Amino acid sequence: MDHHDMQRLGDYLRHERQAKGWSTRRLAAAVGVDMAQIVRLEQGRVQSPHATSLAAIAEHLELPLADVF
């Protein structure tokens, strides 16, 4: 994943999380990761996010899995 892809994914996840009214803390707790991991992901600072984390984020935010991957 290049920097542009990382930033696009982060922007998309932040937008969807905020549209749902969720905080980073709430999403992190639902997914079972540290809040800092969600923040880094949304900032486009995670080059290779774990597939299980992305799948859990998609599930909790009710996003199509294909859009997240």
N, C-alpha and C positions, 0 to 999 in steps of 0.2 A: 504494500500500500504506500503510495507516495504522499507527500505533504498535502497536495491538493485534495486527494481522496480522504485523507485523515480529517482535514478541516471541514469538508463537505459532510462527512458522516457526523462529526461533532455538532455542526450547526443544525443538522436535521434532528438529531436526538434531543438537543437542547430545546429546539422549537416545539417538538412533539411533547416533551416532558412538561414544558411550561403551559402549553395549550391544555394539557390534562389537569393543570393546577398542582402538580407534584413538585416538591422540593428535591434537591439532589440527595438529601438525607433520606427522604422517604423512598426514593427509587433505589438507593444503595441498600437500604434495609430489605426491601422486597426482593432484590436480586441476590443479596447475600455477599456483597462486596463492600470494601471500604469506600466511604464517601469521596475520598480523594481520587479514587479510581474513576468514578463517574465524572468528576470535575476535569481530570486529565483527558478523558475520552472526549468530553464536550469541547475542550479547548483544542482538540486535534493533536494532542501530544502522545497518543498511543499508536505506535506504528503497527503492531500486530495484536489487536484485541483478541481475547479468548473467545472462541466460537460459542462456548456455553454461556458466557456472560452476555454476548450479543443476543443470543436466542432468548435468554431470560428477560433482557431489557425489552426486546420486541414483544414478548408475551405480556409483560406487565403494562406496557404502554399501548397494547393492542395494535401493533404495527405489523404489516406484512413482513414475514421473515426475509423474503427476497429483497425488500427495500433496505433492510439493515445490512445484508450481506452484499 
